[in-house]
Amino acid sequence: MGNKIRLLLVEDEIITAMYMKAELEKAGFIITENVTTGEKAVTSCKEKKPDMILMDIMLAGKIDGIEAASIIKNSERIPVPVIFCTAYEDSEIKKRAEEIKPVAFLLKPLDMNKLKTLIENWFMSNYITL
């Protein structure tokens, strides 16, 4: 199933992004793009039309991942599902993130097997054919 799912990777830590991209591509997912700022995430989502976004919260640029996800959610006719991947467990950050209604809120370091399974299960349980 993974080979049909297009993911936008929003991660400003280059090593983490490279690792995630390699692991996800090895599992058959398509990475539409890897961007490092919230602003680029908004633009890339409009241009590349990913099926799901893997969004870090603390990003380079003027807006964080939560604000970027909110902008994307409010600008798309069909909201793009988001999985937040972050190193921050702060309750205020989590509360803000939950307002977006993400698929999940995962803490780094990521368990890549858990992430892959979560993505595939979300698409299977939401009956989305790609």
C-alpha positions in Angstrom: 0.0 0.0 0.0 2.8 2.4 0.9 3.9 2.9 -2.7 0.8 5.0 -3.5 0.9 7.3 -0.5 2.5 10.7 -1.1 4.0 12.4 1.9 5.1 16.0 2.5 8.0 16.0 5.0 8.4 19.2 7.0 11.5 18.9 9.0 14.3 21.4 9.6 16.9 19.1 11.1 18.7 17.8 8.0 20.0 14.5 9.5 16.5 13.7 10.8 14.9 14.6 7.5 17.4 12.5 5.5 16.8 9.5 7.8 13.0 9.8 7.6 13.0 10.3 3.9 15.3 7.2 3.3 13.2 5.0 5.6 9.9 6.1 4.2 11.0 5.7 0.6 12.5 2.3 1.4 9.0 1.3 2.7 7.5 2.5 -0.6 6.1 5.9 0.3 6.6 8.8 -2.1 8.1 11.9 -0.5 6.7 14.8 -2.6 9.2 17.2 -1.0 11.2 17.9 2.2 10.8 21.5 3.4 12.3 23.3 6.4 9.9 26.1 7.2 6.1 26.5 7.8 5.9 28.9 4.9 7.4 26.4 2.5 5.1 23.7 3.8 2.0 25.8 2.9 3.4 26.5 -0.6 4.5 22.9 -1.2 1.1 21.6 -0.1 -0.6 23.7 -2.6 1.8 22.8 -5.4 2.5 19.1 -4.7 -0.9 18.0 -3.3 0.4 15.4 -0.8 -1.9 12.8 0.7 -0.5 13.4 4.2 1.9 15.8 5.9 4.6 14.8 8.5 5.1 18.0 10.3 7.7 19.0 12.8 6.5 21.7 15.2 9.5 23.8 15.8 10.7 25.0 12.4 13.0 27.6 10.9 11.0 30.6 9.5 8.4 32.8 10.9 5.6 30.3 11.5 5.8 27.0 13.4 4.4 23.7 12.3 1.1 24.1 14.1 0.4 27.5 12.4 1.4 26.0 9.0 -0.9 23.1 9.5 -3.8 25.4 10.5 -3.2 27.5 7.4 -3.2 24.4 5.2 -6.3 23.0 6.9 -8.2 26.2 6.3 -7.1 26.7 2.7 -7.7 23.3 1.3 -11.1 22.1 0.1 -10.3 18.6 1.5 -8.1 18.9 4.6 -4.7 17.1 4.3 -4.2 14.8 7.3 -1.2 15.8 9.5 1.0 13.8 11.8 3.0 16.0 14.1 6.5 14.7 14.8 8.2 16.7 17.6 10.8 16.6 20.3 8.7 18.8 22.5 6.2 17.3 25.0 5.1 20.7 26.4 1.4 20.6 27.3 0.7 24.0 25.8 2.2 22.9 22.5 0.3 19.7 22.5 -2.9 21.5 23.3 -2.4 23.9 20.3 -1.5 20.9 18.1 -4.7 19.0 19.1 -6.8 21.9 17.9 -5.7 21.0 14.4 -7.1 17.5 14.9 -4.0 15.7 13.7 -3.9 12.0 12.9 -1.2 11.7 15.7 1.2 13.5 17.8 4.5 11.6 17.9 7.6 12.3 20.0 11.1 12.1 18.7 13.1 10.1 18.4 10.6 8.5 16.1 9.9 4.8 15.9 9.9 4.5 12.1 8.0 1.2 12.1 5.3 2.7 14.3 5.1 5.7 11.9 4.9 3.6 8.8 2.1 1.4 10.3 0.2 4.5 11.5 0.3 6.0 8.0 -0.9 2.9 6.3 -3.6 2.2 9.0 -5.0 5.7 8.7 -5.5 5.3 5.0 -7.0 1.9 5.3 -9.4 2.9 8.1 -10.5 6.1 6.2 -11.2 4.1 3.0 -9.1 6.4 0.9 -8.1 4.8 -2.4 -5.1 6.4 -4.0 
